[in-house]
Amino acid sequence: MAAMHRPSPSTAKRQSAEQQSAKFKAEQVRLKEEAARRRAEAARREADGEPSSRRTSWSQR
């Protein structure tokens, strides 16, 4: 019974893997939000008549 209170190596490994995947997910969410913010900023600039260089150069080709 005492062994059940101590986490087995595989349990510890799984927990660290879960922590890393959670860290990874948080990073993905942050990157997605950053990209969305940049897109919104570019759209706002375009609406103000200032072309976003990348998109216009692609459409002009």
N, C-alpha and C positions, 0 to 999 in steps of 0.2 A: 504493500500500500504506500509505503514511503516513496517509492519510485514515481508514483503518479504526481506527487507534489513538485518534484524536480522536473523541469522541462527536458525532454529527450533532445539529443542533438538534432534530429530531423525537425522537431517542432521549432527549435531555435532558428534553424536554417530557413524554415518556411516563413517565420515571422520576419526575418531580415529581408527575405525576398519580397514579402508583402510591403514592408516599409519602402523598399527601393521602388517597387511598382507604383506605390502611392506618390513617392517623390516625382517619379517620371510623369505620372498623370497630372500632377500639379504643374509641372513644367510645361506640358503640352497645353494645358488650359491657359497658362500665362502667355505662351507664344500665340495661341489662337486669338486671345483678346488683343494682344499687341498688333497682330496682323489686321484684325477688324478695325482697330483704332486708326491704323495707317490708311486703310481703304476709305474709311469715313472721311479722314482728313483730305485725301486726294480728291474724293467726290466733292467735298465742300470747296476746295480750291478751284476745281473745274467749274462748279456752279458759279463761282465768282468771276469766271472768264479767264482764269490763269490755267493754261493747259498743264496737265501732269505729263511731264516729258516722255515717260516710258510708254504710256498708252497711246499718245498721239503719234509718236514715231512708229509704233507698230502699225497703226491703222493707215498711216500715210504710205507705207511700203506696198 
